Amino acid sequence: MNTKELLKSLTREEKIGQMLQIAPFFFVKHAHVEVAGHLKALNLTKKQIFEAGSVLGIGNGHEMIEVQEVFLKESRHKIPLLFMADIIHGYETIFPVPLGLASSFNPKLAKKVARISALEAATSGIHVTFSPMADLSRDPRWGRVVESFGEDPYLNGQFSSAMVQGYQGDDLKQENNLASCVKHYAAYGKSEAGRDYNTVDLSRLSLHYDHMEGYRKAIEAGARLIMTSFNVVDGIPSTVNKYLLRDVLRDLWHFTGVTITDYDSLHQVIAHGVAEDDLQAALRGIDAGLDIEMASTCYVNYLSELVDQGLVDETLIDDACLRILDLKEELGLFDNPYKHAHPERATQIVRSKEHLDSARKVAHESIVLLENRQVLPLKSGTKVALVGPYATNRETNGPWSWHGNNALNANLQEALNHDLEIIYINSSEVISDYQTDDFNVIEDADVVLYACGETIHESGEAHNRAKIALPRDQENLYHVLKKHAKKIVTIIFAGRPLILNELTSSDALVYAWFPGSEGAYALSDLLLGRMNPSGKLPMSFPRHEGQIPLYYNHLNTGRPYDPTHRNPFTSYYLDVPNTPLYPFGYGLSYTSFELGSSMLSSNHMSLNETVELKVQIKNTGMMRGQEVVQLYIRDHFAWIARPIKELKAFQKVMLEPGEEVTLTFNIDKTMLGYYTQDGLFVVEPGHFDLMIGTDSDHLTTHKLTLKKE
Ligand code: BGC
């Protein structure tokens, strides 16, 4: 399709229509009835509906076909609708939530997750997924931290990029490839006080240095769309922020794809106080470079009027419309408007054994072992008491899994039944539901498995918590169980790092996140030692909410705290340590690994040289397992202050007992430079530390000098 010619054939209203995204029910349920209810609130006419460009959310292939058929019949121009939806961590086969996925420190897995999600979701006629969410987050109070890849820009970039590659494949025209819409641009993860939709106020330096990396890497990987965020940046809502949408996105990053608002966020700029009404909102949106308006109607109702008034140049509308038509062409919709909708194929591949097996494998690598005092793995036949809400709860899919069905998941009781002797089971978290007799049985068990945590309704969009300890009565129950148990293994389901202080006294502590469709089976594999845990924390775990934001890659202060030489006039709290309870990059295994000597090929290099850091790693334990070797850098002196350490590379290796390998990290200037407040990458000569280890807190240092040319 020659999209430029097509553009010429459209009326101005039809071009503006391409910039409107609405829900599917408009087309099939209400389109033929009198304009009322929700429709009236959006102030849309039937003509406008049948000029729309895209659809938000669709249940299955049958629905998609119906909507597209009705639309193509009614619309004058016959330009197929584009279908978009939130496929975040799986379609019907649900994988661990993104924060869990990041714990795998295995971007190849993320690519696979995205690929399987695309294969399944495509059958429902979806063409675009609103994923990955590349918002860097250092605030576990924020409900949406569950959708993020955590606190580190590099890790965030690696996972965001891998997800885009997995969704999109090599050629969007081919079957089963979804276009990826990275979100929420920009810095949504910095919502003040962890409250969703709240103000974001940050320096340009932190914007480019910390927060942009995820979006930047997704775009470098080819993401065809980007969604704006609900927050302001420099006092201007991202949705109408010219600096973000034009200066950075188009001019600096050369992004050629489509920009889209978040839900109703163009209209919401009125509440932000930067537009008086929908007309002004439309003016600011088009001016800023915003292409598609999701679920509000400022553009469709006012853009044409703005052109008539001479306030908007129609070429801006042409540019936006052309980008949308080009995306439709790139996806092959002009050749086949029903592309991807395959209800029959869905029955063959959705939740196939192969996909569920993959979900189980991903969960193995996502779950993090935080403590183990020689209790795990359990021997088969061990007598256990299974206690706590997740003993029988199947709701392990986590937020943003709306095509998934928790009812199809096994719970822990079912998953453990075959291998352990469960002598007692109680899924209440309320102490008064446990009588003396219950404790007698609990005392009899070799091990108490305490499965607790947040419900899926305590995490996700708009689900923020100011207190992030274990919810409700669960901590009290832990103390009582601990008194009675010979050994207690605590398993926590959660969408965020929780404050765990007392729980660290568990004989073993397992952090499962929301592990997805096969979570219970994956846990049974780990608890019984059929698999060896290898997850690492993608966020620092605070000791207390008062430490938030707490992240390992912070700047030094002029008065850094040194616990070995206490000086009262340094940067610390009187009542809580500065340090996290568990550091970024931390996680245990059933086997032990020893990092042997590491060697740097040279202690100095010039800008265009590379040096090699070689490190030996040996599995010194009794079980096959994976370890993540992490490389951090520190730039001691630069024009700007730089973090005390920054992750720059990692490698995950599988080793048999006794096996030893040498890993090589290539150090080049891209690891040593930084982004300025203008978003430019610069490298300054100087003195660097290269630090290598298996978490961010236990590192061996090498010195490197980057010479002037
Ligand atoms: C969320 C987005 C999501 C959109 C469409 C919004 O409320 O913030 O992440 O993609 O809804 O469902």
Boltz pocket constraint, residues with backbone or C-beta under 6 A from the ligand:
constraints:
  - pocket:
      binder: B
      contacts: [[A, 86], [A, 130], [A, 183], [A, 262], [A, 263], [A, 461]]
      max_distance: 6.0
